[in-house]
Amino acid sequence: MLLDIIKRLGPTSVLALATLVMPPLGSIVLIAHMDRLGQWLRGHSFEGVLLYSAGFALCSGVALLPTYASAILGGWAFGFEVGFAAALVGFAGGSMIGYEIAGRAAGDRVERLFSEHPKWMTVRDALLRSGFVKTILIIALVRLPPNSPFASTNLVLGSLKVGRAVFLIGTLLGMAPRTGVVVYLAVQLRDQIASAAADRVPWLYWIFSLALALAIMALLYQIGKRGLRHATT
């Protein structure tokens, strides 16, 4: 049955595999060049911010990079305020690119497959056809956990023809908290490295910052999981 579903989904199956395999590989390359690229972007001021957001949108939209690595680069290059805002712009653009690619690749294949399974249709309608506000809430809660796969979620929601407005609003609401944590962590790491070179900040400060960030991310994960369970019951 699984092989039959894969064949019937056509290009969507290939995209699904790509969204799982390509982002981790891209993150290795980005992290290896993080400091050099961050300095280059920072040195180009406003143009650097625009290039960062556009590159973030393109690379996340076509599943070349995971969002956490791109968000780290934003904090590393621009600091918290600018890095956070630029990362959210990148998220918005990347999510819509992924959405459009998924919709065109899937065509009506996913809809036809779901129509043959009434239980699947019931679950889909309960999650994504229950009104504007509730659908936004569901999407936000799916996006909220730190381990929620950005590209794969774009693919699923785009294939199921979720409305563009609710998709974008839910995505930004769900991604904002975890993005803030990642950008903040990147800024702390960058500042800690610079400060350590000058022997001004004790190493315990970085350990505390890292522990706090991990605790916040764990809390976001629990909130997202419990909220999604409550919203779908």
N, C-alpha and C positions, 0 to 999 in steps of 0.2 A: 504493500500500500504506500509506503514512504517513497519508493522509487517512482511510483505512478504519479504521486503528488508533485515530486520534483520535476518530472517531465512535463506535466501540465502547466506548471508555473513558468516554464521557459526561462527567459532572461532574468526573471526575478530570483530564481535559484542561484544563478551565477553572481548576481549582486549581493545576495545574502552571504555567500561564501566570502566575497571580497570585503564586506563590511566587518567580518570577523578576523580576517587574516591581515589585511593591509595596515590598519591603524597601529597595531603594536610594532610592526616593522618600521613604519614612519617615525614613531616616537624615538627609536634608537638613534636614527640619523639626526633628528632635531636636538635631542638632549646632548649629543656629542658636540654640536656646534652652538649650544645655547649662549655661551658668554660672548662669542664673536658676533653672532647674529644680533643679540640683544644690544651690544654696544653700537653696531651699525645702525639699527633702527632708532636708538636713542639719539644718535648723532645727526639724524635727518629730521628731527623735530616733528612738525605737523605732518609732513609727507611720510615720515616713518610710521606714524600712527595709522594713516590711511592705508599704506602698504600692508601693515600688520593686519588690520581688520579685513582687507580684501583677500590677503593670502590665507587668513584663518578661515574665512567663509568658503573659499574655493577648496582648500585642502580638507576641511572637515566635511564639506558637502559631497565630495567625491570619495570620501573615506580613505584619504591618504594619511591623515594624522588623527590621533585621538584628541578629544577636546581638552583633556587635562594637560597634555603637553603644550598645546597652543596657549592655554590660559597661563601656564607657568611662564612662558615666554613673554606674555603681556606684562605680568608683574615684574619680571626680571628687567625688562627694557624700560618701562615707563612709570613704575611705582604703582601704588594701589589705586588711586582715584582714576587716573587716565587708563591704566591697564585694565581695570575692572570694566569701565565703560567701553573701551575698545574691544574687549573680549566678548561682551554681550552683543555688540554690533556684529562681530564675527559669527557668533552663535546664530543670530537671526538670519544672516545671509546664508550660512552653511545649512541650516535646517531647511530653508526654502529651496536651496539647490537640490538637496537630497530628496525632498518631497516631490519636486517636479520630475526628477530622474526616475524615482520609484513609480510615480503615477503613469508615466509614459512607457516604462518597461513592463509594468504589470498589465496595462490595458484593462480589460474586463476579466482577466483570467482568475484573479483572486475572488472577485465577486461571484463568478460562476461556480467556483469551487465551494465557497461558503453556502451558496444557495442550495447545494445538494446535501447539506448537513444542517438540519433545523436547529440542533443544539448549538452549533457554531454561530449561527445567525442570532440566536437568543443572547449568547454571551456578547457578541459584537454590539448588538443593539443596546444592551444594558450598559456597556462601557462607553460607547461612542455615538449613540443616537438617543440620549436621554436629556437633551436640552443643552443650550449654549453654555450655561454656567457649570453644570455638572461635568460636561465633556472637558471643559477647560481644567476643572479640578482633577479629573482623572489623568489627563495628559501631564499636568504639573506634578502630580504624585509619582507618575511613572518616571519622569525626568529627575526627580529630586535625589534619589539615592546615588552616592558617589560611584557605584559600580554599574549604573544604568548605561548601556551601550548607546551612544549618540547616533551613530550611522545606522545601526540596525533598527533603532526605534523610528528614525526617519523613514526607512524602507517599509516597515510594517504599517505605519500610519498613512504614508503616502499611497501604499497599495490598497488600503481600505477606504480611500477617498474621504478621509476626514476633511472637514472644511478648512480652508486655508487660514481664516482668521482665528478660529479656536486653536488650530495647530500651533500657530505662531505665538499667540498669547500664552497658551499653556506651556509651551517650550520655554519662553523667557521667564515665566514665573517659577518654573521648576528648576531651571538651570542657574538662576541668580544666586541662591544661597551657596551652592557648592562651588560656583565660580568664584564668589567672594572669598571663600576659605582657601582655595587653591592659589589665587592671586596674592592674598595676604601671606601665605606660606612662602611663596616665591620671593616676595619682597624681603621677608625676614631672612631667608637664606642668603640672598644677595648682600644684604646689609651686614649679616653676620660674618660672611667671608671677608668683606672689606674691613670690618672692624677688627676681626681677628688678626688681620695683617698688621694693624696698628696697635694691637694689644690693648684695646680700650674696653671691650665688652667681655665679661666672663663667659665661658663656654656653657655654664648652667642656664644662661638666658636662652640660648638656642634650644637646649633640651626642653625647657619649659614651653617655649613657643611651639615646638614640634608636637609635644604632648597635647597642648591645648587644641591645636589644629586637628589632630587625629581624633580627639574626643568630640569635637564639633562635627566632624564628618561621620563619626559613628552615630551621633544623635540624629543627624539628618537622615541617615539610612533607616533608623528605627521609626522616625516620624513618617517617612515616605511609605514604608512597608505597612505600618498600622493604618495610616490614612487611606491607602489604596484598598486594604481589606475592608475597612469600614464603608468606604464609598461604593463598593461593589456588592454589598450585602443588603 
